[in-house]
């Protein structure tokens, strides 16, 4: 990356420059420099100095001639040399004018540390627009406003363009955070456990340089081994997904998103909408991108430590090697509950261990070499486990008894880790205040062995290493177009509904749309009275069910608008007449029509749904249907479009998957037919992006076939974001 | 406690002394003392010296005259003074003889650090028996063997009778661990985060002094504010429960058990058994005892920190106060997902905050005073939240910007915590290498404010404070005896089955037993042929179902042994004849009989079960029945006996609880009838402790009434442990 840079004026003012100038500034000016200790315009300069920045630093101050030992200048025009990167630490109102000055000076990147913009509302947004207009004129890239800045620990640069306190060691973990507060404590957390950092950025309001761009930049940076990302939501999920997928193919990306439990979640009128939740799109984008996601920031930080030095395992089979009993039990619990395995060892391995270890050693997995074991015992056990092809990863639980050569043991663990054949993490239990154990710890740490004080933490960090490869094992999204789709007719139905201002589609349109996409339905007709209903029933065949068709009742059964088990024409006639009388109130709001539908026997109630996810299309939902949607909430989601592999994976992902596969003498359901319905719904919402929500609930499934017996479709208002 | 002690010989040799001598030894002898550095017999003496033990220390060594500057003695008889506590660090075979010497010397407690006993099998168990016989003769209490020892940090004693390395600060947390390895790292973990310890014990093989006794001792110790407990299983769950319940009434008990995911779980033949799992009893005992249980040892250690200084909240309503945005979002997520609430603040509180804080402050909950806020802003905000009766607890997310008076802010947080009106935890985010922030941290730590580097950790520690009171809000176990129980008849049925060597009870006995306890059943008769079946069906009324009744098939439907929907006598006759032909193979093993049963319409399939839990009676199970037991595993467990409150709570605790309460137009099921069945099953297994497993599956429930339509009962072999 560095090698690709060219020097001099040729780069400037290249329109829409990349992030090179931001992360690799050859010189930095601080406008709003301050002689007052702890002021932001002071801290940035002090940090650059303390961190050993290799380029010139230009304090800009209206009156001071010197700040922190450096000559200060009254304005950007007076700065003598080239200026690559400018910090603006000034009142918000001055920013647009200064941005123009930056343009005139050939500045390539600006970090706006100041607040007072978009986060404060209308007036701030206008200021933001004003400075961005100036920046675009000159091709300046802007980080912020209302942000911390960047850090680049490369020994050739040492750029700490940031006002926080933590000075990280150089290493392979690059970090980008939407929130400076969170970025700050993750940076500190990595420092606390001895993990070196490569690049850091917190982009605040993010009005120009986006998290997606920074992620791409980290992906291209050869010094970045692991990316850690924190976001409170994705502005452009589709673009992020594309970039993230390319980055995870080359290096692990670990991420966390906040806002998992939004208290103010909107009530949605359909099941799909209500269960989708606001953050689900981000979760699915992470998953599809192969990003390793975390709910717990401590776990994320500890997983970064493991990823910084260890390869990914080829599989989940883990050996636990210990010199003390209890912690290995806890580690085993944690490994297994994270989806790893702690299998019995092959007989050949057990033989090798028996020959090499003390007689009291336990040769099971966990292998307990016992507390009196020395370096030789550890070496033999580690090598036996590394050589065993049925073991993919190692967790070493290492306590430091005062009577053993703990430093010798540490060297053996380092040697095993250095082979990089299988990932190795260490649950290192010691008293860090004792010099001899400090030395032991230093051996492990300098040797790149990820060390954790608690067995569960070590196990979870190891499990995180396996999550990346496991995500990549998922079926690739290869959507296909099932036969028998009449897209033009569907388009016409939606356009005319929209033209007529109908958002909640009437049954007639719902039936027609589903038929256009070959989605199997219970035989049905829409009628407007008792006579027509009886005739329709005769044509469909008995028994039938009659349902009201009105926008006024979102859940028909709640208003008694469904009559089941009608076995002859007279019963149908009577049922419709009865509904007309009883629900006359609803008829006053909208004309009352009726759906006459074949009543199907048996079948497992399922749900297939779709809901619009602005910026990335639609979410698809599958799960147990009928009242079980509310009762059990046993549903799973995917991003549309899905291919056959993913549709099948959705079937296998619900808790009640065994119900589909056949259990206790019940035959399997027609999973191919169910998956086909999911694929067809996926095509439907891809073709018709204005569909806001679609529910097939229930979709009835049998050992042969599946049919939707109730369906609702709502369109988004024309003004809704795509 | 200390005040209650009497000195001198009057206490010796009091048979079955308490744990006084173990935790408060007036003198310590180490038999197996060693001059070799890091030997166990050396470390114990060095630890006692380093920790400042107030009593005499007597090294016992066959030849040395001095060890670590102390006069050494060739044997216990030669030790000049009184000996309260003896460490035995000698080959296992010498232990029984030395125990006799201890008895002769009037020793009150012995810690056997040596291994080589019960953990090695038969011969070791004999040695264990031998020294325990000696100990009982003299009333000596024994800790171990194969254990670390004890620590007592009381300033008047400073007893570190233990060979590990961690020298804890004095404080209010007392710790007992079955595994020395786990005890050791918990002790270290508490030291790492600055939590002081009161008493410590690791009892190894636990052949005399039990975890239950130690827990009782900690409960009675006025210096113990919080108890932390680690176990790999409860030897005597009933006794533990009784003691633990008494202790949790006075102080919080935090616990973790290992073995949550035993890979080698036995296959059990009935649902209740298979789902009960080995550790479930411990979990239920913890829950019923009001013990706060943890899966994650790091979370346990951090929760101990919060409990060490903070009161329990009166409710779940939490205010988050922060000077930085993102971490407060993460804290809110973690609080809500832990069952706490982060409610909007009362208007009066918002007004107070608005008057006192900076204009840019966010007055929602989280309250963001912003980074430039100083001590005065924090003071005002803390006081407003302490004064708000609708807030039960405070989480303060405190980042240390270089430009603020962080020490002044820390003093304000300490002052708020010191009021002890509401629990307060702090997510303290700083660079611990900078002296000014070290000073800030010291203010918080010395002021008893629990500080956590990550917001989620702070949130989970606060949530743990609320779990104790929440457990105490659960319905008390007040079992009652429903009317219409014929216990003597039931006893006779079980006795005669057992006498006949029948463990899997035949249908006739099952029906009779359930009838003795008034458990409602579908009308049924057991017959041995087609003629009798037809007659029985006529009596019962049609439709009926016919099921085979044989021990040879554990799941009748798996062998096609169930025929449904028989609507007349001819059909019943034909069905039974068909079964007799088809299952002739089974008949060869045992006489084939048939259960003719009313076929009930509709009804929700539930399961009620019981399985034997040696040492504490039975576990009761309730959940969705039929195939859903396998498919969804939506079941909950309780310890028998249960009262009406607990039975009702079981109904509410399954995931599908809404199904019982009525949902989407479906009426509620007869919850009183279902709870009554659970209570009656509870009485049945209390009266008949030899019942190994009992399943009512399905129990069908309707809006009125509930009836078991299939039931299985198995007895434990006569030799099984009670």
Interface residues (C-beta under 8 A of the other chain):
Chain A: X38 X39 X40 X43 X115 X120 X163 X165 X166 X177 X178 X179 X180 X181 X182 X183 X184 X185 X188 X189 X191 X192 X230 X232 X256 X258 X259 X260 X261 X263 X295 X296 X297 X298 X301 X324 X325 X326 X327 X329 X330 X332 X333 X334 X336 X337 X342 X360 X397 X399 X400 X401 X402 X403 X404 X429 X430 X431 X432 X434 X437 X453 X454 X455 X456 X457 X555 X557 X558 X627 X628 X630 X631 X632 X633 X634 X655 X656 X658 X659 X663 X664 X665 X666
Chain B: X38 X39 X40 X43 X115 X120 X163 X165 X166 X177 X178 X179 X180 X181 X182 X183 X184 X185 X188 X189 X191 X192 X230 X232 X258 X259 X260 X261 X263 X295 X296 X297 X298 X301 X324 X325 X326 X327 X329 X330 X332 X333 X334 X336 X337 X342 X360 X397 X399 X400 X401 X402 X403 X404 X429 X430 X431 X432 X434 X437 X453 X454 X455 X456 X457 X555 X557 X558 X627 X628 X630 X631 X632 X633 X634 X655 X656 X658 X659 X663 X664 X665 X666
